[in-house]
Amino acid sequence: MSSLKKTPTIGLIGLGNQGKKHLDSILNLQGKKLLKLVGVCDTSIKESSSFMKVPFYLDYKDLYSNAKPEIIVIATPNYLHKQISLDALNENIHVIKEKPLATNYLDACDVLKVSHATGRLIATTQQRFFSPLFLKAKTIIPSLGKIISFAYRFTLNDTAKSWRWDLRKAGGGSWLNMGWHAVSVIQWLIGDIETIELAWKVNGRREWDYKTDHSSFAKVIVANNIIGSIFLSCIYPKKEEALKIGLSDGILYLSRDCLRVLKKGGTQKNYYSTLEEHHIYTDQLKELLKEIQNNNYDQIRDLRIMATMQAGINSAYSNSSLINVEKIYKKRQNTFYSDNTIYANF
């Protein structure tokens, strides 16, 4: 894989909520002369991006061919990711994209196959890996002994009629759009999920025809028979994200704004962070640039998350039976470079 220029060129596709955050991080690193923004594309607005002093495009293919970025950041709705990513890889452009890796396991394998063939990386963002509290939790967990159990909870009250809750566009409601965070954090802090049993609450009372799951509950088993749970809901009245881990020598409670550690014997320590979100996005982009430069981004980690997401969906469609993640993941190992690979529908 060829190395990047000393100051790599970068483009951005999508100027929605996440796109604007990525733009801030790009401009921040550009100010530090770590990269150069060469173009922005967004089909939802008709304004020129002259205020950024870079070309503005309504078609991402024009961005690729005219600006010729070495790296592209994709922050569009999920259903647009695959083709935009494939076109970038085939133009010898590295891809940094918002989660998830894909809307189904087959698409994930497709894009990684092209990544391998073209020698260009596709990296999925995960801001929690750069949060001071989540990083602190990762260093503390080993000191609290053996992990016994865990529970991940992510809820919010989303009443907007957005693409995120359209099965055809998002690939899945709460399980895919919110579950990616849960699975990736569990994989990072605790270990790979080996088996999963997912239940959906379908057709809840919403303001529109809800075509996919709005709430999900999963029983998961990690290595060494550690049993945990994941609860996700986009209709719960309160927005919160928290992970509780029970260990042999204490309890760890992690949320976006606080880390509480209760050790055996009753001593408790609380940690807080005042780091603003844009610093987290900047740190993330800086690290991804290094990993692309050194060709050491872990794409297989993302594929493992995607296999877990697929296993959850398979479980929900099979009357919530326990599904083995490894069986789905190994399909990729055996047929990753085959043009005839077939997987279950997501």
N, C-alpha and C positions, 0 to 999 in steps of 0.2 A: 504494500500500500504506500503510495507516494506521500511524502510529508507535506505539511502546509507551508505556505510562505511565512516569513518571519512575522509579518503582520497580516493574518488571514483576512480575506474579504467575506462578508456575511450579508445575507438578505433575510427579510422577514415577510411571512405571508400571514395575514390576519391581524386586524387591529381592534379586536373585541377586548373584553375584560382581561384575559390572559395575554393577548398580544401586546397590549399597552404596557403590561408589566415587563414583558420580554424586551420591548423597545427601550424602556428605561435602563435595563441592565446592559443592553447593547451600547447605548449612548454613553453609559458610565465607563465601560471598558474601552470604548473608542477614545474617550477623554484621557485615558491612561495609556493610549497608543498600543493596546493589546489586540485590537482588531479594527477593521474598517467597514462601516455600513455602506453598501453600494446600491441598495434598492429596497423598496417596500411595495407590497402588493396587497390590495384589499378590494374585493368586489362589492362590499356593502356601502362604500362611500364614494363620492364623486369628486372629492377635493384633491388638490395637488398636495404633495408632501414637501413643498418647497421650503417650509419652515425648518425641515430637517436637512435641507440642502442635498437631497439625494433624489434620484428619479423615482417616480410613483407610477405603478402599473395596475391596470385592472385585470390583466391576465398573467398568471404566474409564469406561463411559458415565455412571455416576453421578458420577464425578470431573469429567467434562466439564460435565455439566448443573448440578451443585450447587456445585462449587468455582469453576467458570468461569475456569480459568487462561488467561493470554495465551499461555503457552508450555508445551509438554509435553515431557518427556524420556522416551524409550522405551528400555527396557533389558530387553526380553523376548526369548524365543527367536525366531529369524528368521521362522518361518512365521506368527507373529502380527503382524508389523510392518505389513503392507500395510493390513489392515482398520483397525487402530488408527490408523494414519497418515491414511487417508482420512477416517475419522470425525472426527479432530481438525481436519483442514483444512476440512471442511464445517461445523465448529462455529466457524470463524474463529480457530483456534488454530495458532500456529507450532509446528513440530516439530523437535526435536533428537533424533536417534536413533543408536543404535549401528550400526556398519557390519554388513553392506553396505547400500547404498541399497535394494536389493530382492534377491529370490532369483532373478530373471531379468530380462532386458532389457525385456520387455513390461510387467511390473509396474512397473519403474522409470519407463517412459514414462507409465504410467497415473497414478502418484502425482504426477509433475511436471506433467502436464496439469491435474490438479485444483489443484495449487499455483498454477499460473498463473491459473486461472479464479477462485480464491478470493482471490488476492492475499496468500496466506500462504506463508512459506518452509518448506522441509523441508531440514534440514542434517544431514549425516552426520559423526559424530565420527571423529577420527584423532589419537590422542594423540601419535604420533611427530612431528607437526608442531610440538609444543610441548616436545619433549625438548631440553635444552641441547646435547647431543651432535649430534643431527640438525640443529639450527639452526646449530651451529658448522660442520658439514660443508657446509651450503648456502653459507656465506660463503667457505669455503676452496676449494671445487671450481673456481671460475673462475680462481684464481691458479695452478692446476696445469696449465694449458694445455688442449689439445684432448682430449676424452674419446674413448678408443679402444675400450674394452670394459668390461663389468661382469658381476658374478655375485651374485645374491641367494640367500641360503640361510636357510630358516626350518624348524626341526625341533623336535618334541617327542614325548614318549611318553605318549599319552593312551589309557588302557585303560578309561576309564569308559564305560558304556553311556548316553551322553547324546544329546540331541536333535541335537547338532551333526553327528553322523555318520549321521543318518537322512535319506536323499535327499528324502523327502516333506516333512520339516520344515525342513531346513537349505538345501535346494536344491543342495547339493554338499558334498563332504567337504573335503579339504585345499585344493582349488583355490579354492573360494568363501570358505571360512572363514579360511584363512590367506593365500590369494593376494591378497585385497583389500589387505592391508597391503603386500605386495610391489609390486603394480601402482601403488598410490597413492604410495608412496615413490619409485619409479622415475620416475613422471610428475612428481613435485614436484622431484626433484633432478637428473634427467637429461633428460627430455622425454617426449612422448607416444609410446607404443608404436604403431607403424604396422602391423606384421604379427607374427603369432604362430603357433607350431607347438607344440601341447601333446600330451604323451603321458601316459597314466595307467598305473599299476600296479594292476590291479584284482584283487579277491578274494584279497588277501594273507592270511597266517595271523593270524587275530584270535581273540578270545575269544567273538565272536558273529558272526552273519551280517552281514557288512559290505556294504551295498548301494550304495556309491559309492566314489570313489577315496580311497585312504589316502595315496598318494604321487603327486606330479605333477612332471613336468620339462618346462619350456617353453624353447624357443629364441625369442627376441624380437628384433625389429629396430626401433630408435628412429630418429628423424630423423637425416639426414646419414649413414645407413647404419651406425649404431653397433650392433654385435651384442652381445647379452647373453644370460644364462641365468637361469632361476628354478628353484630346487629346493625343494619343499615336502614334508614328511612328518609325519604324526601318529603314526607307529610307530617312528621313529628313536630309539635309546636315549637320546640326549643332547638336551637342550633348548638351542637356540641360535638366534639371529637375527643375521645379518651381511650386509653389503653391501660388496663389494670393487670398486673402480673403478680401472681402469688409464687413466692419462692420459699425454699426451706429456711432461710434466715431473714425473711422480711417480706414486705409488700411494696411494690412500686406502682405509683399512679401517675400517668403521663397524659397531659393535655396540651393544647396549643399555647397556653399562657402560664402553665405551672407544672413543675415536677415535684411530687411528694414521695419521700422515701421513708418508710417506717421499718426500722430494724427490730429484730427479735429482742425483747427486753423493754420495748416501749419508747426508744429514742426515735425522734422524727426530725427530718430535715427537709426544708422546702427550698426550691430553686425557682427563680423567675428570670425572664429575659426581657430586655427593653429594646432589643435589636429590631429595627423596622424591616418590614417585609421586603422592600426593594433591595436591601443588603443581602438577603437570603437568595433572591433571584440572581444577583450579580455574582455571588460566590458560586452558585450552581453553574452559571455559564462559564465562569473562569475555569472551574474544574473540568467541565465537559470539553472545553477547548484543549486542555492538557491531555485528556484521554484520547481525543481524536488525533492530536499531534503524535502521541506515543502509541497509537493503535492498541489501546488496552481497555476500551470500554467493554463492559461485560454484557454482550447482547444475549447470551444464554440465560442470564438472570431474568431478563425481561420475558424471554420465551417461557421460562418456568412459571412466571406469574400468569402469562396468558394461558398456559396449560391448566393452571389452577382455576382460572376464571371459566375455562371451558368445562372442566370437571364439575364445577358448581351448576352450570346450566344443564349439563347432562343429568345430574342428580335431580334437579327440579323437574325435568321432563320424564323421569323414570320413577315417579312417586317417592322422591326424596330418599332413594336408596344410597348407601355409602359408596362413593366413587373413588377409585384409586387414581391419583394424579399421575403417578409414574407411567401407567399404561398409556395415557394420552401423550405424555411427554416423549416416551420412547418411540411413538409413531414417527415423530420428527427425526429421531436418531437413525431410524431404519430407512426412511424414505425422503429425507430432507431435500435431496437434489433430484428427485424424480418428478417428471412432468405429469405423472399420473396419480399423484398422491390425493387421496380422498379422506376427508374427516367428517365426523358428525356435524350436522347443522348446529350453529351456535344458538 
